[in-house]
Amino acid sequence: MFYSVRVDGTISLFSAEASGPGLADLAGVLCGPGRMTGFGRTAARLSAVVDEPWRAGALARECRRRGVQAQVSAAECGRPLVRTPFRVDLLPLEQRWGRGEEKVLPDGFRLDGAMLRMWALAAGSPQGNGYLLALDPEVPETHERLIKALAQLGVPAKVQKGEEALLRVTGRRRLAHVLELIGDAPAGAEPAWPSLVPVVRAV
């Protein structure tokens, strides 16, 4: 169980525990590296290639909390891969996020804390006095809309200049709001969580 409460002790309407875990939360993985694959029109599965094995393990556990088994293996590139089986109940997610083999951001998409939690597990990391969320470099047309979705959630972010597609959230108040939204880090996923203390990476 994870908790995230405001300073006044109330729970944010958009925080990860405002409602029980559900399949819709998996859309957060799709904000980053996740992909949906359909099997005809009868079933679909979610997969994500991530940078560290602990991310794949944490995502698999979060999937199980939502009633979906997920397997951790290695992708062809050698990086960790987490993948669900084909399931009928994942088909609506594939229909909203897919256009053939192309990933698209659904019309009217709105983030909440549970989705942001999954995004953080898949592709979030603290850096210096900020927090980075990786985007899918293969679908750049989703990037500006995801920035707007974060802003609607009260988390303004900017694209970090560089070779990778990254969003950066800065400011102690904004980072505290991210923590309020996503709750405590699951065991083993602490390296992915925002820090209110500047993080210095070893060179």
C-alpha positions as CSV (number, residue, x, y, z in Angstrom):
1,M,0.0,0.0,0.0
2,F,1.2,3.5,-0.8
3,Y,0.0,6.8,0.6
4,S,0.2,10.4,-0.6
5,V,-1.6,13.1,1.4
6,R,-1.5,16.9,1.3
7,V,0.1,18.9,4.1
8,D,-3.4,19.4,5.5
9,G,-4.0,15.6,5.7
10,T,-6.4,15.4,2.8
11,I,-6.0,13.2,-0.3
12,S,-5.6,14.9,-3.7
13,L,-8.4,14.0,-6.2
14,F,-5.7,13.2,-8.7
15,S,-3.3,11.3,-6.5
16,A,-2.4,7.7,-7.1
17,E,-4.5,6.4,-4.3
18,A,-7.6,8.5,-4.9
19,S,-9.1,5.3,-6.4
20,G,-8.1,1.7,-6.4
21,P,-5.5,0.5,-8.9
22,G,-7.0,-0.2,-12.3
23,L,-6.1,-1.1,-15.9
24,A,-6.4,2.5,-17.0
25,D,-3.3,3.3,-14.9
26,L,-1.2,1.4,-17.4
27,A,-1.6,4.3,-19.8
28,G,1.2,5.9,-17.8
29,V,3.7,3.3,-19.3
30,L,2.5,4.4,-22.7
31,C,3.4,8.0,-22.0
32,G,7.0,6.7,-22.0
33,P,8.4,3.6,-23.6
34,G,5.3,1.4,-23.6
35,R,3.7,0.0,-26.7
36,M,0.4,-1.8,-27.3
37,T,0.1,-4.7,-29.7
38,G,-3.2,-6.0,-30.8
39,F,-4.1,-9.6,-31.7
40,G,-6.7,-9.1,-34.4
41,R,-9.6,-7.4,-32.8
42,T,-9.8,-9.9,-29.9
43,A,-7.0,-9.1,-27.5
44,A,-4.0,-6.9,-26.9
45,R,-0.8,-6.8,-24.8
46,L,1.4,-4.1,-23.2
47,S,5.2,-4.2,-23.5
48,A,7.9,-1.8,-22.5
49,V,11.7,-1.9,-23.0
50,V,13.3,-0.1,-20.0
51,D,16.8,0.9,-19.0
52,E,17.3,-1.1,-15.8
53,P,16.1,-4.5,-14.6
54,W,14.6,-3.1,-11.4
55,R,12.2,-1.0,-13.5
56,A,11.0,-4.1,-15.3
57,G,10.5,-5.9,-12.0
58,A,8.6,-2.9,-10.5
59,L,6.4,-2.6,-13.5
60,A,5.6,-6.3,-13.5
61,R,4.6,-6.0,-9.8
62,E,2.4,-3.0,-10.5
63,C,0.7,-4.9,-13.3
64,R,0.0,-7.7,-11.0
65,R,-1.6,-5.3,-8.5
66,R,-4.0,-4.5,-11.4
67,G,-4.8,-8.2,-12.0
68,V,-2.5,-8.5,-15.0
69,Q,0.5,-10.9,-15.0
70,A,3.6,-9.6,-16.7
71,Q,6.8,-11.4,-17.7
72,V,10.3,-9.9,-17.5
73,S,12.8,-10.9,-20.1
74,A,15.4,-9.4,-22.4
75,A,14.6,-7.5,-25.6
76,E,16.5,-8.1,-28.8
77,C,18.6,-5.0,-28.0
78,G,19.6,-6.7,-24.7
79,R,17.7,-4.2,-22.5
80,P,15.1,-5.4,-19.9
81,L,11.6,-6.1,-21.3
82,V,8.4,-6.3,-19.4
83,R,5.4,-7.7,-21.3
84,T,1.9,-8.9,-20.5
85,P,0.1,-11.7,-22.3
86,F,-2.6,-10.9,-24.8
87,R,-5.7,-10.1,-22.9
88,V,-9.2,-9.2,-23.9
89,D,-9.4,-6.5,-21.1
90,L,-6.4,-4.7,-22.6
91,L,-8.1,-4.3,-25.9
92,P,-9.7,-0.9,-25.0
93,L,-6.3,0.5,-24.1
94,E,-4.9,-0.7,-27.5
95,Q,-7.8,0.8,-29.3
96,R,-7.3,4.2,-27.7
97,W,-3.5,4.3,-28.0
98,G,-3.1,2.6,-31.4
99,R,-3.7,3.4,-35.0
100,G,-2.6,0.3,-36.7
101,E,1.0,-0.2,-35.5
102,E,1.4,3.5,-34.7
103,K,1.2,4.8,-31.1
104,V,-1.0,7.8,-30.7
105,L,-2.1,9.9,-27.7
106,P,-5.9,9.5,-27.3
107,D,-8.0,12.6,-27.9
108,G,-8.9,14.3,-24.6
109,F,-6.2,12.4,-22.8
110,R,-5.8,13.4,-19.1
111,L,-3.2,12.3,-16.7
112,D,-3.8,11.4,-13.1
113,G,-1.5,10.4,-10.3
114,A,-1.7,6.7,-10.9
115,M,-0.7,7.1,-14.5
116,L,2.1,9.4,-13.5
117,R,3.3,6.8,-11.0
118,M,3.5,4.2,-13.8
119,W,5.4,6.7,-16.0
120,A,7.8,7.4,-13.2
121,L,8.5,3.7,-12.8
122,A,9.0,3.2,-16.5
123,A,11.1,6.2,-17.3
124,G,11.5,8.7,-14.5
125,S,14.7,9.7,-12.7
126,P,15.9,12.5,-10.4
127,Q,18.7,14.7,-11.7
128,G,20.2,17.6,-9.9
129,N,17.4,19.9,-8.6
130,G,14.9,18.5,-11.1
131,Y,13.1,15.4,-12.2
132,L,13.2,13.8,-15.7
133,L,10.5,11.9,-17.5
134,A,11.5,10.2,-20.7
135,L,9.3,10.4,-23.7
136,D,9.0,8.0,-26.6
137,P,11.4,9.3,-29.2
138,E,9.6,7.4,-32.0
139,V,6.4,9.4,-31.6
140,P,7.5,13.0,-31.2
141,E,4.0,14.2,-32.1
142,T,2.9,13.1,-28.7
143,H,5.5,15.2,-26.8
144,E,3.8,18.6,-26.8
145,R,0.4,17.1,-25.8
146,L,2.0,15.2,-22.9
147,I,3.5,18.5,-21.7
148,K,0.0,20.0,-21.7
149,A,-1.3,16.9,-19.9
150,L,1.3,17.4,-17.2
151,A,0.5,21.1,-16.9
152,Q,-3.2,20.2,-16.5
153,L,-2.2,18.0,-13.6
154,G,-0.3,21.0,-12.0
155,V,3.2,19.8,-13.1
156,P,4.7,22.3,-15.6
157,A,7.6,20.7,-17.5
158,K,9.9,21.7,-20.2
159,V,11.8,19.7,-22.8
160,Q,15.4,19.2,-21.8
161,K,17.8,20.0,-24.6
162,G,19.9,17.0,-25.7
163,E,19.9,13.9,-27.8
164,E,17.3,12.1,-25.7
165,A,13.6,13.0,-25.5
166,L,13.2,14.1,-21.9
167,L,10.9,16.4,-19.9
168,R,12.3,18.2,-16.9
169,V,10.3,19.3,-13.9
170,T,12.1,21.8,-11.6
171,G,11.3,23.6,-8.4
172,R,10.9,22.2,-4.9
173,R,7.1,23.0,-4.8
174,R,6.6,21.2,-8.1
175,L,8.6,18.2,-7.1
176,A,6.7,18.0,-3.8
177,H,3.4,18.0,-5.9
178,V,4.8,15.2,-8.0
179,L,5.5,13.2,-4.9
180,E,2.0,14.0,-3.6
181,L,0.5,12.6,-6.8
182,I,2.5,9.4,-7.2
183,G,2.8,8.3,-3.6
184,D,5.7,6.5,-2.0
185,A,8.2,4.5,-4.1
186,P,7.6,0.8,-4.2
187,A,10.4,-1.3,-2.8
188,G,13.5,-1.3,-5.1
189,A,12.2,1.7,-7.2
190,E,13.6,4.5,-5.0
191,P,16.2,5.5,-7.7
192,A,13.2,6.5,-10.0
193,W,11.5,8.7,-7.4
194,P,11.7,12.5,-7.2
195,S,14.0,13.9,-4.5
196,L,13.6,17.2,-2.7
197,V,17.3,17.1,-2.1
198,P,19.5,17.9,-5.2
199,V,20.8,14.6,-6.6
200,V,24.4,14.5,-7.8
201,R,25.2,11.8,-10.4
202,A,28.6,10.1,-10.2
203,V,30.7,10.9,-13.3
